[in-house]
Amino acid sequence: MSTPLTSAFSVATPSERLLLSRERLRLALRETAATAGQPESQPGSWSRPKWLDGLNDLPGVSAVMDALRVMVLPMAQRNPLGLVMGAVLLGGLLAWSRPWRWISTPALLAGLLPPLLATAMASLKPINWLDILAALVKQSGEQNPPSGS
């Protein structure tokens, strides 16, 4: 016994509601991307991260990145799984060997301490040692007043 109201507005099944929800999300994301000024990306396309563009601005890095791209791109096209496995092995080797611990603390301090001190000294104002000495003499004179009697 269906009323005209229920027949006009049929209740959607859960799968239909899910499809409608996904379509609304897709449209909302497309509008957001269009308003942000980003070109609409094709499915499966890869957008380049902004930090990578900043890294390429450093001198010499772009040449190294281009050389790596030339070496890795054919390998990735022929055997992508092998490339991923190689990256996993290299990452595991790096984590296991801990190369950051190879640098001893004295060698690290000998290499970093002089430039750090030079930078710190350059940022300080010139010190007038006579003013400091006068302030110390004046301060010690106030603490020990001369006995005049």
Secondary structure by P-SEA (a helix, b strand, c coil): cccaaaaacccccaaaaaaaaaaaaaaaaaaaaaaaccccccccbbbbbaaaaaaaaccaaaaaaaaaaaacaaaaaacaaaaaaaaaaaaaaaaaacccccccaaaaaaacaaaaaaaaaaacccccaaaaaaaaaaaaaaacccccc
